[in-house]
Structures are given as structure tokens and as C-alpha cells.
Amino acid sequence: MTDAAENKETTSDHLQKVSEALETGTLYRASRMLNALHPAEIADLLEAVPHNQRAPLWKLVNKDNESDVLIELGDEIRNELIKDMSPEQLSSVAEGMDVDDSADFVQALPDKVIDQVLHSLDSQHRERLEQVLSFTEDSAGGLMNTDTITVRPEVTLDVVLRYLRLLGEIPDLTDNLIVVDRDNHFLGTLPLSRLLVTDPQSNVGKVMDNQSQPIPSDTLATEVAKMFENYDLISAPVVDTNNHLLGRITIDDVVDVIREEADHSVLSMAGLNDEEDLFAPIIPSSKRRALWLGINLLTAILASWVVSYFETTLQKVVTVAVLMNIVASMGGIAGSQTLTLVIRGIALGQVNNNNQRWILNKEIMVSLFNGVLWACVIAGVTMVWFRDIPLGFVIAGALITNLLVAALSGVAIPIILRKLNIDPAIAGSVILTTMTDIIGLFVFLGLATVFLL
């Protein structure tokens, strides 16, 4: 067994023991075990218990751990735990966080509390926090931290090394120092690896990496994540429009962005909020899901309305009723495959005006190939099963038609929704299902009416 697997198993066992200690009422033991966990593991435990057990468990968390635990929690659970905390307590929590985490925390607070919390902070922390808060949450400026170490190009590496020793410690995930001029303009970076192996008498300006590119503060968080992925970055400087250094982004914040995007893509396809809590109370959970269920009910009614127009056909050719769901189901699956690929391509920036037609043509050819293949299969099965050759040709034609519609819809729907500034992941699946169900049933029943009656 690998070390990683052993660590994972040990953590899982530890979490289980904390839960058992809580159930048996041994609070001291539970508190001791709980606070021995990493803050992220404590957050996992809080998210893994029913909502009525969270407040007692939260009271067992040491004050020193509160900041680190809260920043690991989703907004919904975090707000549930801090709703009874005073502005002074919230300020203490915010001061215990890095500036970027503190900004995320403060932004999630109720509006009436934010000003109170900001005024309770010390002036230096408040100034840094307000700088980050001036940017949108999903931008490079909103992701950055202000804990940078800067050096001038004219000093020697020996001076830099002595300066670092005087500091005593450096910020987490510091892989390079940032080189700026006297006016704080970004010039380049000095990798720590280069600092350690180069002649100490060399000037920073001669050995620094002047090819490294800073990230503009208004860059979208998703674009930042792509840059970190493409260039294997651990940290990156952030600058304003005048190339003044503002701060830096580190890989831990980018991982959060990637995870949030993944959660958003998965949950929004089912109409759920990114922060949907598995253990939320029944009534709030029901309310959140009711709208999506209502929308789907409406699409089902539309499909049933189409079917009602072919009541005579269904009465005379009963086998049509047995087979009609096959056409709608195959169209829905094929369309979902195309829709998912296109939404992913949009998210990764791979879909643009130049290649949309190529993607559409490709998906139509794929659907045509699969349509013919499976149309032959279902036609053969139908002819053998019901001993009805015309019915086999009818369902084959309907299946090919619906798969072509599914391909067209799967490509066009997310592109159109994006142009309308609507998230394709949220609305795309409902529109697609409606299209494939209604058109699939209409074509199948229409062909059956023409050729079988």
C-alpha cells in the first residue's frame, strides 16, 4: 500500500472516531481528536454531519483553528455557523486569514455586517483587504494576496540573502521574489533556485527572469487557472493597467477556482446551486429543487401534448406506443453527449466563431453514422419482434432524424445561450431534452400516421 493510501485511510479512521466520540457524548475526547485534525479535515467533518449536529461540533473547534476551518467551508455552511457571531468575533476570524481568504470571507457576510467588520480590523489589514475587495471576486485582483517580497534590480544577491534572513520567514508558496523599480513597476522575477546557486556578488538585474509575464488584475479567474495549468506556475504576480505590482496569486487559490468550476458544471446541469448542502434541512432543499422540477414538468407536458395529437394512431397501432420512448431516449442521450462536449469546449476556450461550423458538421456526421447504425439495429429488432416491416422502417427513419436534431441542438444551444449571457450548463440540458423529446415523438408518430394507417 502506498503512503498516500495509508494517509488517506488514517484520516478516514480519525474522522470516524471523532463521529463516534460525539455520538457517545465524550466531548473532551472528541474535542482533542477534532483539533488534532488539519483544518481542511475539520471542514470535511462539519460538511459530513447533519445540520443539527454542526453547531455542537463547531463549539469544540479551538479559536486558533476557526479562521482556517471557516475558509475551507462552503458559503452556505459557513454562514450557518457564523450567524450568531458578533462583528468583533468575525473581525478576529478575518484577521487570522490571508488577505485573499479574508476577502472571500468578508464578501460572504451579510451587507449590514461587512462595514462593522472592516472598521474593527487594524488599519494595515483593512487597507490590504479593501484593495482586494475593490476587484470582482472572479478576477485576478480578487484572487490575489498582497504578501509579496520585492527586490530592486540594482542590489546584489548577497544583499537579498541577508534581507531574507532578517525577515526570518517568507510567505507560503513563495517560489520567486518579485523585482520592481523604485515606483513599484513590475520588472521580472528572481527564482529562489537561481538565487541560491548564483554568485552572491551578482546583481539581481543580471540574473532575474525578465521573460516572466505578470497577470493583469482584471483577468478572469478561469483564465488565470488556464495560465497556471499551461505554464506550470506555483505563483504569479498581479499588476494594474500601469504595470504597478498589486500582489500575487498562488496555486492553492487556483486549485479552489478549478474545483469551484467543476462543482458548478456538475451541479448546475441538475439545476442545483454550487454550494448545495447534502445535509441541508428538508424545506430549504425542497424549495431550491422545486423550480427545476417545475421546469421539467412543463417540458414533459409539452411532449405529452404532442403525443395527444396522435391519439388515433396510438389506438390503431398499439406497437407504436411500445416503441415511441426509444426514439426520444436515444435522442436525449446523443444530444447530451454533444451538449456536454460543447459546454466543456466553451469553458476551456476551445470553441470560437472560426471553428463552430466545423464542430457542427463533425457532430452531424457522428450522429448520422450512429443514427444509421442503431436505426438498422432497432429496425431489425422491430421487424422480428412485431413481424411488421413498415414499422421497422418508420422507427429507423425517426431515430436517424432525431439523432441529427440532437446533434444540431447540442452544438447550437450552448453557443446561443452564451451569446445571450445565459450559463449553458444551467439551461442547456432542459432545452435540449425538450427539443429531442418533442421532435422525436412528433417525427415518429407522424411517420407512423402516414405509413401505417
C-alpha positions in Angstrom: 0.0 0.0 0.0 1.3 3.5 -0.9 2.0 6.2 1.7 -0.8 8.3 0.1 -3.3 5.4 0.6 -2.1 4.9 4.2 -2.6 8.6 5.0 -6.0 8.6 3.4 -7.0 5.6 5.4 -5.7 7.1 8.7 -7.6 10.3 8.1 -10.8 8.4 7.3 -10.4 6.4 10.5 -9.7 9.5 12.5 -12.9 11.2 11.2 -14.9 8.1 12.1 -13.5 8.1 15.6 -14.5 11.8 16.1 -18.0 11.0 15.0 -18.2 8.0 17.3 -17.0 10.1 20.3 -19.7 12.7 19.6 -22.4 10.1 19.5 -21.3 8.6 22.8 -21.1 12.1 24.5 -17.4 12.1 25.3 -16.9 15.7 24.4 -13.4 16.2 25.8 -12.1 13.2 23.8 -14.0 14.5 20.7 -12.5 18.0 21.1 -9.0 16.7 21.5 -9.3 14.4 18.4 -11.1 17.1 16.4 -8.4 19.7 16.9 -5.7 17.2 16.1 -7.0 17.2 12.5 -6.0 19.5 9.7 -8.4 22.5 9.3 -9.5 21.1 5.9 -10.3 17.7 7.5 -12.3 19.5 10.3 -14.2 21.3 7.5 -14.8 18.0 5.8 -16.3 16.6 9.0 -18.5 19.6 9.5 -19.8 19.2 6.0 -20.4 15.4 6.5 -22.7 15.6 9.5 -26.4 16.6 9.6 -27.0 20.4 10.0 -28.3 20.0 13.6 -25.0 18.5 14.7 -22.8 21.2 13.3 -23.3 23.8 16.0 -22.2 21.5 18.8 -19.3 20.3 16.8 -18.2 23.8 15.9 -18.1 24.8 19.5 -15.4 22.2 20.0 -13.1 23.8 17.5 -10.2 25.8 19.1 -10.3 29.5 18.5 -6.9 29.3 16.8 -8.3 27.0 14.2 -11.5 28.8 13.4 -10.2 31.0 10.6 -8.5 28.1 8.8 -11.6 25.9 9.1 -14.1 28.6 8.0 -12.3 29.4 4.8 -12.4 25.7 3.8 -16.2 25.5 4.2 -18.8 26.3 1.5 -20.7 29.6 1.8 -23.9 28.0 3.0 -22.4 26.0 5.9 -20.1 28.9 6.8 -23.0 31.3 7.1 -24.9 28.8 9.2 -22.0 28.6 11.7 -21.2 32.3 12.0 -24.8 33.7 12.1 -24.6 34.2 15.9 -21.1 35.6 16.0 -20.6 39.3 16.8 -18.8 41.7 14.4 -15.8 41.7 16.8 -15.6 37.9 16.6 -15.9 38.0 12.9 -13.1 40.6 12.7 -10.9 38.3 14.8 -11.6 35.5 12.4 -10.9 37.7 9.3 -7.6 38.9 10.7 -6.5 35.3 11.1 -6.8 34.6 7.4 -4.6 35.5 4.5 -5.8 38.7 2.7 -7.3 36.8 -0.3 -9.1 34.3 2.0 -10.2 37.2 4.2 -11.7 38.9 1.2 -13.7 35.8 0.3 -14.9 35.5 3.9 -16.0 39.2 4.2 -17.7 39.2 0.9 -19.9 36.2 2.0 -21.1 38.1 5.1 -24.4 40.0 5.2 -24.1 43.6 3.9 -25.1 45.1 7.2 -22.2 43.3 8.9 -19.4 43.9 6.4 -18.8 47.6 7.3 -18.7 46.7 11.0 -16.2 44.0 10.4 -14.0 46.3 8.2 -14.0 49.0 10.8 -13.0 46.5 13.5 -9.8 45.5 11.6 -6.4 47.1 12.2 -5.6 49.8 9.7 -3.0 47.8 7.8 -5.1 44.7 7.4 -8.1 46.8 6.4 -6.2 48.7 3.8 -4.9 45.5 2.2 -8.4 43.9 2.4 -10.1 46.9 0.8 -7.6 46.8 -2.0 -8.5 43.2 -2.8 -12.3 43.9 -2.3 -12.1 46.6 -4.9 -11.8 43.8 -7.6 -14.5 41.4 -8.5 -14.4 38.0 -6.8 -13.8 36.1 -10.1 -10.9 38.2 -11.3 -7.1 38.0 -10.7 -7.4 41.0 -8.4 -10.0 39.2 -6.3 -7.8 36.1 -6.1 -4.5 37.8 -5.3 -2.8 38.1 -1.9 -0.7 41.1 -1.0 2.0 39.1 0.8 4.8 39.7 -1.7 8.5 40.1 -1.2 10.0 42.6 -3.7 13.6 43.4 -4.5 15.3 46.1 -6.6 17.4 45.2 -9.7 20.5 47.1 -8.7 21.1 45.2 -5.4 23.3 42.2 -5.2 22.2 38.6 -4.4 24.2 38.8 -1.2 22.1 41.7 0.0 18.9 39.8 -0.9 20.0 36.8 1.0 20.8 38.9 4.1 17.4 40.6 3.8 15.6 37.2 3.7 17.5 36.1 6.8 16.4 39.3 8.6 12.8 38.6 7.7 13.1 35.2 9.3 10.3 33.7 7.2 8.8 34.0 3.8 5.1 33.7 2.7 3.8 30.3 1.8 4.3 29.0 -1.7 7.0 31.6 -2.5 9.0 30.2 -5.4 10.4 33.5 -6.6 10.9 37.1 -5.5 9.4 39.9 -7.5 11.7 42.5 -9.0 10.3 46.1 -9.1 11.7 49.6 -9.7 11.5 52.5 -7.2 8.0 53.3 -8.5 6.8 49.7 -7.9 6.6 48.9 -11.6 7.0 45.2 -12.3 10.3 44.2 -14.0 10.6 40.5 -13.6 11.1 37.7 -11.1 14.0 36.2 -9.2 13.5 32.4 -8.8 14.7 31.2 -5.4 16.5 28.3 -7.1 18.6 30.8 -9.1 19.2 33.0 -6.0 20.7 30.0 -4.2 23.1 28.8 -6.9 24.3 32.1 -8.4 27.4 34.1 -7.4 26.2 36.3 -4.4 28.1 39.3 -5.9 25.9 39.3 -9.0 23.2 42.0 -9.3 19.5 41.0 -9.3 19.0 42.7 -12.7 21.6 40.4 -14.4 20.2 37.1 -13.1 16.4 37.8 -12.9 13.9 36.3 -15.2 12.7 39.2 -17.3 10.6 37.0 -19.5 8.0 36.2 -16.9 4.7 37.8 -17.6 2.5 39.3 -14.8 -1.3 38.8 -14.8 -3.5 41.9 -15.3 -5.8 42.4 -12.3 -8.9 42.3 -14.4 -8.2 38.8 -15.9 -11.0 36.3 -15.3 -10.3 33.6 -12.7 -10.9 30.9 -15.3 -8.2 32.5 -17.5 -5.9 32.6 -14.5 -6.4 28.9 -14.0 -5.6 28.2 -17.6 -2.4 30.2 -17.3 -1.3 28.3 -14.2 -2.1 25.0 -16.0 -0.3 25.9 -19.3 2.8 27.3 -17.7 3.0 25.1 -14.6 3.0 28.1 -12.3 3.2 28.0 -8.5 2.7 31.7 -8.1 2.3 34.7 -10.4 2.5 38.5 -9.9 -0.6 40.6 -10.4 -0.4 44.2 -11.9 -2.7 47.0 -12.6 -3.1 48.8 -16.0 0.0 50.8 -15.4 2.1 47.7 -14.6 2.3 48.6 -10.9 2.6 45.5 -8.7 -0.5 44.8 -6.7 0.1 41.3 -5.3 0.4 37.7 -6.3 -1.7 34.6 -6.9 -0.7 31.2 -5.6 -1.5 27.8 -6.8 -3.7 26.9 -3.8 -6.2 29.7 -4.8 -6.1 28.4 -8.4 -7.0 24.9 -7.2 -10.0 26.4 -5.5 -11.1 28.0 -8.7 -10.7 24.7 -10.6 -12.7 22.9 -8.0 -15.5 25.5 -8.0 -15.7 25.4 -11.8 -16.0 21.6 -11.7 -18.7 21.7 -9.0 -20.6 24.4 -10.9 -20.5 22.4 -14.1 -21.8 19.2 -12.4 -24.4 20.7 -10.1 -25.8 23.3 -12.5 -26.6 20.6 -15.0 -29.2 19.4 -12.5 -30.3 22.9 -11.6 -28.5 22.9 -8.2 -26.5 25.7 -6.6 -22.7 25.4 -6.3 -23.0 25.5 -2.6 -25.8 22.9 -2.3 -25.5 21.2 1.1 -26.1 17.5 1.1 -27.3 17.7 4.8 -29.3 20.9 4.5 -32.8 21.0 6.1 -35.7 19.5 4.2 -37.7 22.7 3.5 -34.8 24.8 2.1 -33.6 21.9 -0.1 -37.2 21.3 -1.4 -37.6 25.0 -2.3 -34.3 25.0 -4.2 -35.2 22.0 -6.3 -38.9 22.8 -6.8 -38.3 25.3 -9.6 -36.1 22.9 -11.6 -38.7 20.1 -11.2 -41.4 22.5 -12.3 -39.5 23.4 -15.5 -39.0 19.8 -16.3 -42.7 19.1 -15.7 -43.5 21.8 -18.2 -41.3 20.1 -20.8 -43.0 16.8 -20.1 -46.4 18.3 -20.5 -45.3 19.7 -23.9 -44.2 16.3 -25.0 -47.5 14.8 -23.8 -49.4 17.5 -25.7 -47.6 16.4 -28.9 -48.5 12.8 -28.3 -52.2 13.7 -27.8 -52.4 14.8 -31.4 -51.7 11.3 -32.5 -54.2 9.5 -30.3 -55.9 7.8 -33.2 -52.6 6.4 -34.4 -51.8 5.0 -30.9 -55.2 3.4 -30.7 -55.0 1.7 -34.0 -51.3 0.8 -33.9 -50.6 -0.2 -30.3 -47.0 -1.2 -31.0 -46.2 2.4 -31.7 -46.9 3.2 -28.0 -44.4 0.5 -27.0 -41.6 1.8 -29.2 -42.0 5.6 -29.1 -39.9 6.2 -25.9 -36.9 4.6 -27.7 -36.7 7.4 -30.2 -37.0 10.2 -27.5 -34.5 8.4 -25.2 -31.8 7.9 -27.9 -32.1 11.5 -29.0 -31.8 12.7 -25.4 -28.6 10.6 -24.8 -27.0 11.6 -28.1 -27.8 15.3 -27.6 -26.4 15.2 -24.0 -23.1 13.8 -25.3 -22.8 16.6 -27.8 -24.0 19.3 -25.3 -21.5 18.2 -22.7 -18.6 18.3 -25.1 -19.5 21.7 -26.4 -20.1 23.2 -22.9 -16.7 21.8 -21.9 -15.1 23.3 -25.0 -16.7 26.7 -24.3 -15.4 26.5 -20.7 -11.9 25.8 -21.9 -12.0 28.5 -24.6 -11.7 26.0 -27.4 -15.0 27.0 -29.2 -14.9 30.2 -31.2 -16.5 31.8 -34.2 -13.9 30.2 -36.5 -14.5 26.6 -35.6 -18.2 26.5 -34.7 -19.2 25.4 -38.2 -16.6 22.6 -38.2 -17.8 21.4 -34.9 -21.4 21.3 -36.1 -20.5 19.4 -39.3 -18.5 16.9 -37.3 -21.2 16.3 -34.8 -23.8 15.9 -37.5 -21.6 13.3 -39.3 -21.1 11.5 -36.0 -24.9 11.5 -35.3 -25.6 10.3 -38.9 -23.1 7.4 -38.6 -24.6 6.4 -35.2 -28.1 7.0 -36.4 -27.8 4.7 -39.4 -26.0 2.1 -37.2 -28.6 1.9 -34.5 -31.5 2.5 -36.8 -30.6 -0.7 -38.6 -30.4 -2.5 -35.3 -33.8 -1.2 -33.9 -35.4 -1.8 -37.3 -34.3 -5.4 -37.4 -35.4 -5.9 -33.8 -38.8 -4.4 -34.5 -39.4 -6.4 -37.7 -38.5 -9.7 -35.8 -40.3 -8.8 -32.6 -43.6 -7.4 -34.1 -43.4 -9.0 -37.6 -44.0 -5.6 -39.1 -41.6 -4.4 -41.8 -43.1 -0.9 -42.3 -42.9 -0.2 -38.6 -39.2 -1.1 -38.6 -38.6 1.5 -41.4 -40.7 4.1 -39.6 -38.7 3.8 -36.3 -35.5 3.7 -38.2 -36.3 7.0 -40.0 -37.4 8.7 -36.8 -34.3 7.6 -35.0 -32.0 9.0 -37.6 -33.9 12.2 -37.8 -33.9 12.7 -34.0 -30.2 12.0 -33.7 -29.5 14.6 -36.3 -31.7 17.1 -34.4 -29.9 16.2 -31.2 -26.5 17.0 -32.8 -27.7 20.3 -34.1 -29.3 21.2 -30.8 -26.3 20.0 -28.7 -24.0 22.4 -30.7 -26.3 25.3 -31.2 -28.0 25.6 -27.8 -24.8 26.3 -25.7 -23.4 28.7 -28.3 -26.7 30.7 -28.5 -27.1 30.7 -24.7 -23.5 32.0 -24.3 -24.2 34.9 -26.7 -27.3 35.7 -24.6 -25.1 35.7 -21.4 -27.0 32.7 -20.1 -25.0 29.9 -18.5 -25.3 26.9 -20.9 -24.7 24.4 -18.0 -27.8 25.6 -16.3 -30.4 25.9 -19.1 -28.9 23.8 -21.9 -30.0 20.4 -20.7 -33.6 21.4 -20.2 -33.9 23.0 -23.7 -32.1 20.0 -25.3 -34.4 17.5 -23.6 -37.5 19.4 -24.7 -36.2 19.6 -28.3 -35.3 15.9 -28.6 -38.5 14.7 -26.8 -40.9 16.8 -28.8 -39.3 16.4 -32.2 -38.5 12.7 -31.7 -42.1 11.9 -30.8 -43.5 14.2 -33.5 -41.4 12.6 -36.2 -42.1 9.0 -35.1 -45.8 9.4 -34.6 -46.1 11.5 -37.8 -44.4 8.9 -39.9 -46.5 6.2 -38.2 -49.6 8.1 -39.1 -48.6 8.5 -42.7 -47.3 5.0 -43.4 -49.1 2.7 -41.0 -52.7 3.8 -41.1 
